């Protein structure tokens, strides 16, 4: 009993420190600072590609310009879900 309590406290302390170290390491590996214009361009390019794929998956398939020309009511009643 006298050994179990200190061992439990030690284990919890080690686990907490190791968990924080893993999260810090994961953040440092995944985080990258970029200039705002570069990030903006990357996000826009990604969003455009996803929008284009969604337009092609619609029934019937639409071009990007056709999807942009849809009215709000038409967009709401179709399978269209992308941003305009």
DSSP file (Angstrom, degrees, kcal/mol; ACC not computed):
  #  RESIDUE AA STRUCTURE BP1 BP2  ACC     N-H-->O    O-->H-N    N-H-->O    O-->H-N    TCO  KAPPA ALPHA  PHI   PSI    X-CA   Y-CA   Z-CA
    1    1 A X     >        0   0    0      0, 0.0     4,-1.5     0, 0.0     0, 0.0   0.000 360.0 360.0 360.0 -44.3    0.0    0.0    0.0
    2    2 A X  H  >  +     0   0    0      1,-0.2     4,-0.8     2,-0.2     0, 0.0   0.791 360.0  43.4 -69.2 -25.8    2.8    2.4    0.9
    3    3 A X  H  > S+     0   0    0      2,-0.1     4,-1.9     1,-0.1    -1,-0.2   0.810 107.0  60.6 -85.4 -32.7    4.6    1.6   -2.3
    4    4 A X  H  > S+     0   0    0      1,-0.2     4,-2.3     2,-0.2    -2,-0.2   0.881 101.2  52.2 -65.8 -40.3    1.5    1.7   -4.5
    5    5 A X  H  X S+     0   0    0     -4,-1.5     4,-2.4     2,-0.2     5,-0.2   0.953 112.1  43.0 -66.4 -50.8    0.6    5.3   -3.8
    6    6 A X  H  X S+     0   0    0     -4,-0.8     4,-2.7     1,-0.2    -1,-0.2   0.898 115.1  51.3 -62.6 -37.2    4.0    6.8   -4.7
    7    7 A X  H  X S+     0   0    0     -4,-1.9     4,-2.6     2,-0.2    -1,-0.2   0.894 110.1  49.5 -64.4 -38.9    4.3    4.6   -7.7
    8    8 A X  H  X S+     0   0    0     -4,-2.3     4,-2.4     2,-0.2    -2,-0.2   0.930 112.5  46.8 -64.7 -45.5    0.8    5.7   -8.9
    9    9 A X  H  X S+     0   0    0     -4,-2.4     4,-2.3     2,-0.2    -2,-0.2   0.918 113.5  49.2 -62.3 -44.1    1.7    9.4   -8.4
   10   10 A X  H  X S+     0   0    0     -4,-2.7     4,-2.6    -5,-0.2    -2,-0.2   0.922 111.4  49.1 -60.4 -45.5    5.1    8.9  -10.2
   11   11 A X  H  X S+     0   0    0     -4,-2.6     4,-2.6     1,-0.2    -2,-0.2   0.907 111.3  48.6 -63.3 -43.3    3.3    7.1  -13.1
   12   12 A X  H  X S+     0   0    0     -4,-2.4     4,-2.5     2,-0.2    -1,-0.2   0.916 112.3  49.5 -63.3 -42.8    0.7    9.8  -13.5
   13   13 A X  H  X S+     0   0    0     -4,-2.3     4,-2.3     2,-0.2    -2,-0.2   0.932 113.1  45.8 -61.6 -47.4    3.4   12.5  -13.5
   14   14 A X  H  X S+     0   0    0     -4,-2.6     4,-2.5     1,-0.2    -2,-0.2   0.902 112.7  51.5 -62.4 -41.8    5.5   10.7  -16.1
   15   15 A X  H  X S+     0   0    0     -4,-2.6     4,-2.5    -5,-0.2    -2,-0.2   0.914 110.0  48.5 -63.3 -44.0    2.4   10.1  -18.2
   16   16 A X  H  X S+     0   0    0     -4,-2.5     4,-2.2     2,-0.2    -2,-0.2   0.929 113.2  46.9 -62.8 -45.3    1.4   13.8  -18.1
   17   17 A X  H  X S+     0   0    0     -4,-2.3     4,-2.2     1,-0.2    -2,-0.2   0.912 113.5  48.3 -63.3 -42.2    4.9   15.0  -19.1
   18   18 A X  H  X S+     0   0    0     -4,-2.5     4,-2.3     2,-0.2    -1,-0.2   0.894 110.1  52.4 -65.7 -39.6    5.2   12.4  -21.9
   19   19 A X  H  X S+     0   0    0     -4,-2.5     4,-2.2     2,-0.2    -2,-0.2   0.914 110.3  47.5 -62.0 -43.5    1.8   13.4  -23.2
   20   20 A X  H  X S+     0   0    0     -4,-2.2     4,-2.4     1,-0.2    -1,-0.2   0.897 111.3  51.6 -64.6 -39.4    2.7   17.1  -23.3
   21   21 A X  H  X S+     0   0    0     -4,-2.2     4,-2.4     2,-0.2    -2,-0.2   0.896 109.6  49.6 -64.4 -40.3    6.0   16.2  -25.0
   22   22 A X  H  X S+     0   0    0     -4,-2.3     4,-2.6     2,-0.2    -2,-0.2   0.923 111.8  47.9 -65.2 -44.1    4.2   14.2  -27.7
   23   23 A X  H  X S+     0   0    0     -4,-2.2     4,-2.4     2,-0.2    -2,-0.2   0.905 112.7  48.9 -63.6 -41.1    1.7   17.0  -28.4
   24   24 A X  H  X S+     0   0    0     -4,-2.4     4,-2.6     2,-0.2    -2,-0.2   0.922 112.5  48.3 -63.4 -44.1    4.5   19.6  -28.6
   25   25 A X  H  X S+     0   0    0     -4,-2.4     4,-2.2     2,-0.2    -2,-0.2   0.916 111.8  49.0 -63.2 -43.8    6.5   17.4  -31.0
   26   26 A X  H  X S+     0   0    0     -4,-2.6     4,-2.2     2,-0.2    -1,-0.2   0.906 112.4  48.9 -62.9 -41.9    3.4   16.8  -33.2
   27   27 A X  H  X S+     0   0    0     -4,-2.4     4,-2.4     1,-0.2    -2,-0.2   0.926 111.3  48.8 -63.9 -44.9    2.7   20.5  -33.3
   28   28 A X  H  < S+     0   0    0     -4,-2.6    -1,-0.2     1,-0.2    -2,-0.2   0.864 113.4  47.7 -64.9 -35.4    6.3   21.4  -34.2
   29   29 A X  H  < S+     0   0    0     -4,-2.2    -1,-0.2    -5,-0.2    -2,-0.2   0.886 120.0  37.1 -70.2 -39.0    6.3   18.8  -36.9
   30   30 A X  H  < S+     0   0    0     -4,-2.2     2,-0.3    -5,-0.2    -2,-0.2   0.688  97.9  89.7 -90.3 -19.8    3.0   19.9  -38.4
   31   31 A X     <  +     0   0    0     -4,-2.4     2,-0.4    -5,-0.2    -4,-0.0  -0.604  46.6 170.9 -85.8 137.6    3.2   23.6  -38.0
   32   32 A X        -     0   0    0     -2,-0.3     2,-0.5     2,-0.0    -3,-0.0  -0.966  25.1-139.1-145.0 127.0    4.7   25.8  -40.7
   33   33 A X        +     0   0    0     -2,-0.4     2,-0.3     0, 0.0    -2,-0.0  -0.735  29.3 170.7 -87.7 129.7    4.6   29.5  -40.8
   34   34 A X        -     0   0    0     -2,-0.5     2,-0.1     2,-0.0    -2,-0.0  -0.924  40.1 -90.3-133.0 160.0    3.9   31.0  -44.2
   35   35 A X     >  -     0   0    0     -2,-0.3     4,-2.3     1,-0.1     3,-0.3  -0.383  39.3-116.6 -66.9 148.6    3.2   34.5  -45.5
   36   36 A X  H  > S+     0   0    0      1,-0.2     4,-2.8     2,-0.2     5,-0.2   0.882 112.5  52.7 -57.9 -43.9   -0.5   35.4  -45.6
   37   37 A X  H  > S+     0   0    0      1,-0.2     4,-2.1     2,-0.2    -1,-0.2   0.887 110.8  48.1 -62.2 -36.2   -0.6   35.9  -49.4
   38   38 A X  H  > S+     0   0    0     -3,-0.3     4,-2.3     2,-0.2    -2,-0.2   0.934 113.6  46.4 -68.0 -45.5    0.9   32.4  -50.0
   39   39 A X  H  X S+     0   0    0     -4,-2.3     4,-2.6     1,-0.2     5,-0.2   0.919 111.7  52.1 -61.5 -43.9   -1.5   30.8  -47.6
   40   40 A X  H  X S+     0   0    0     -4,-2.8     4,-2.6     1,-0.2    -1,-0.2   0.913 110.2  48.1 -58.7 -45.0   -4.4   32.6  -49.1
   41   41 A X  H  X S+     0   0    0     -4,-2.1     4,-2.5     2,-0.2    -1,-0.2   0.899 111.5  49.9 -64.5 -41.4   -3.4   31.4  -52.6
   42   42 A X  H  X S+     0   0    0     -4,-2.3     4,-2.3     2,-0.2    -2,-0.2   0.916 112.6  46.7 -63.4 -43.2   -3.0   27.8  -51.4
   43   43 A X  H  X S+     0   0    0     -4,-2.6     4,-2.8     2,-0.2     5,-0.2   0.921 112.8  49.4 -66.0 -43.9   -6.5   27.9  -49.7
   44   44 A X  H  X S+     0   0    0     -4,-2.6     4,-2.5    -5,-0.2    -2,-0.2   0.915 111.4  49.2 -61.5 -43.1   -8.1   29.5  -52.8
   45   45 A X  H  X S+     0   0    0     -4,-2.5     4,-2.1     2,-0.2    -1,-0.2   0.915 113.2  47.0 -63.3 -43.1   -6.6   26.9  -55.1
   46   46 A X  H  X S+     0   0    0     -4,-2.3     4,-2.3     2,-0.2    -2,-0.2   0.938 112.9  48.6 -63.4 -46.9   -7.7   24.0  -52.9
   47   47 A X  H  X S+     0   0    0     -4,-2.8     4,-2.5     1,-0.2    -2,-0.2   0.885 110.5  51.6 -62.1 -39.2  -11.2   25.4  -52.5
   48   48 A X  H  X S+     0   0    0     -4,-2.5     4,-2.6    -5,-0.2    -1,-0.2   0.924 109.7  49.1 -64.0 -44.1  -11.5   25.9  -56.3
   49   49 A X  H  X S+     0   0    0     -4,-2.1     4,-2.2     2,-0.2    -2,-0.2   0.909 113.3  46.6 -62.5 -41.7  -10.4   22.3  -57.0
   50   50 A X  H  X S+     0   0    0     -4,-2.3     4,-2.3     2,-0.2    -1,-0.2   0.897 112.2  50.9 -67.1 -39.5  -12.9   21.0  -54.5
   51   51 A X  H  X S+     0   0    0     -4,-2.5     4,-2.2     2,-0.2    -2,-0.2   0.910 109.6  50.6 -61.9 -43.5  -15.7   23.2  -55.9
   52   52 A X  H  X S+     0   0    0     -4,-2.6     4,-2.0     2,-0.2    -2,-0.2   0.908 110.1  49.7 -62.3 -43.3  -14.9   21.9  -59.4
   53   53 A X  H  X S+     0   0    0     -4,-2.2     4,-1.4     1,-0.2    -1,-0.2   0.904 110.4  50.4 -62.4 -41.4  -15.1   18.3  -58.2
   54   54 A X  H  X S+     0   0    0     -4,-2.3     4,-0.6     1,-0.2    -2,-0.2   0.889 108.6  52.3 -64.8 -38.4  -18.5   19.0  -56.6
   55   55 A X  H >< S+     0   0    0     -4,-2.2     7,-2.2     1,-0.2     3,-0.8   0.898 109.1  49.9 -63.2 -39.9  -19.8   20.6  -59.8
   56   56 A X  H 3< S+     0   0    0     -4,-2.0    -1,-0.2     1,-0.2    -2,-0.2   0.777 108.8  53.3 -69.6 -26.1  -18.7   17.5  -61.7
   57   57 A X  H 3< S+     0   0    0     -4,-1.4    -1,-0.2    -5,-0.1    -2,-0.2   0.546  87.6 106.3 -86.1  -7.9  -20.5   15.2  -59.2
   58   58 A X  S << S-     0   0    0     -3,-0.8     2,-0.6    -4,-0.6    -3,-0.0  -0.249  83.6 -93.3 -67.9 159.9  -23.8   17.1  -59.5
   59   59 A X  S    S+     0   0    0      1,-0.3    20,-0.2     2,-0.1     2,-0.1  -0.956 122.0  20.4-115.4 111.4  -26.7   15.6  -61.3
   60   60 A X  S    S-     0   0    0     -2,-0.6    -1,-0.3    -4,-0.1    -2,-0.1   0.678 111.6-114.8 -74.3 158.4  -26.5   16.7  -64.1
   61   61 A X        -     0   0    0     -5,-0.1     2,-0.3    -2,-0.1    -5,-0.2  -0.316  36.2-161.2 -59.7 140.1  -22.8   17.7  -64.0
   62   62 A X        -     0   0    0     -7,-2.2    -4,-0.1   -10,-0.1     2,-0.1  -0.870  17.1-118.6-121.5 155.3  -22.2   21.4  -64.3
   63   63 A X     >  -     0   0    0     -2,-0.3     4,-2.3     1,-0.1     5,-0.2  -0.440  38.5-104.5 -79.6 167.4  -19.3   23.5  -65.2
   64   64 A X  H  > S+     0   0    0      1,-0.2     4,-2.2     2,-0.2     5,-0.2   0.915 122.9  49.9 -59.4 -43.8  -18.0   26.0  -62.6
   65   65 A X  H  > S+     0   0    0      1,-0.2     4,-1.4     2,-0.2    -1,-0.2   0.882 109.5  50.9 -65.2 -38.3  -19.6   28.9  -64.4
   66   66 A X  H  > S+     0   0    0      1,-0.2     4,-0.5     2,-0.2    -1,-0.2   0.904 110.8  48.9 -65.1 -40.1  -22.9   27.1  -64.7
   67   67 A X  H >< S+     0   0    0     -4,-2.3     3,-1.0     1,-0.2    -2,-0.2   0.893 109.3  51.8 -66.7 -39.0  -22.9   26.4  -61.0
   68   68 A X  H 3< S+     0   0    0     -4,-2.2    -1,-0.2     1,-0.2    -2,-0.2   0.807 105.2  57.6 -66.1 -27.7  -22.0   30.0  -60.1
   69   69 A X  H 3< S+     0   0    0     -4,-1.4    -1,-0.2    -5,-0.2    -2,-0.2   0.592  81.9 111.0 -80.1 -10.5  -25.0   31.1  -62.3
   70   70 A X    <<  -     0   0    0     -3,-1.0     2,-0.1    -4,-0.5    -3,-0.0  -0.337  70.0-122.5 -64.3 144.0  -27.5   29.1  -60.2
   71   71 A X     >  -     0   0    0      1,-0.1     4,-2.5    -2,-0.0     5,-0.2  -0.353  27.5-104.3 -77.8 168.3  -29.9   31.1  -58.1
   72   72 A X  H  > S+     0   0    0      1,-0.2     4,-2.2     2,-0.2     5,-0.1   0.879 122.5  51.1 -60.9 -38.8  -30.1   30.5  -54.4
   73   73 A X  H  > S+     0   0    0      2,-0.2     4,-1.7     1,-0.2    -1,-0.2   0.918 110.3  48.3 -66.9 -43.7  -33.4   28.6  -54.8
   74   74 A X  H  > S+     0   0    0      1,-0.2     4,-0.8     2,-0.2     6,-0.2   0.900 111.9  49.7 -63.7 -40.2  -31.9   26.3  -57.4
   75   75 A X  H >< S+     0   0    0     -4,-2.5     3,-0.6     1,-0.2     5,-0.3   0.902 110.5  50.7 -64.2 -40.0  -28.8   25.7  -55.3
   76   76 A X  H 3< S+     0   0    0     -4,-2.2    -1,-0.2     1,-0.2    -2,-0.2   0.830 112.9  45.2 -68.1 -31.6  -31.0   24.9  -52.3
   77   77 A X  H 3< S+     0   0    0     -4,-1.7    -1,-0.2    -5,-0.1    -2,-0.2   0.515 108.9  66.1 -92.0  -4.4  -33.1   22.4  -54.3
   78   78 A X  S << S-     0   0    0     -4,-0.8    -3,-0.0    -3,-0.6   -20,-0.0  -0.392  96.4-100.5-105.3-174.5  -30.2   20.6  -56.0
   79   79 A X  S    S+     0   0    0    -20,-0.2     2,-0.2    -2,-0.1    -4,-0.1   0.344  80.6 125.0 -86.6   7.6  -27.3   18.5  -54.8
   80   80 A X        +     0   0    0     -5,-0.3    -2,-0.2    -6,-0.2   -25,-0.1  -0.495  22.1 157.3 -70.3 130.4  -25.0   21.5  -55.0
   81   81 A X        +     0   0    0     -2,-0.2    -1,-0.1   -30,-0.1   -30,-0.0   0.378  33.9 110.8-132.0   0.5  -23.3   22.3  -51.7
   82   82 A X        -     0   0    0      1,-0.1     2,-0.1   -31,-0.1   -31,-0.0  -0.230  69.5 -96.0 -82.1 167.8  -20.2   24.3  -52.6
   83   83 A X              0   0    0    -36,-0.1    -1,-0.1     1,-0.1    -2,-0.1  -0.426 360.0 360.0 -77.7 154.0  -19.3   27.9  -52.0
   84   84 A X              0   0    0     -2,-0.1    -1,-0.1   -16,-0.0    -2,-0.0   0.315 360.0 360.0-124.8 360.0  -20.0   30.7  -54.5
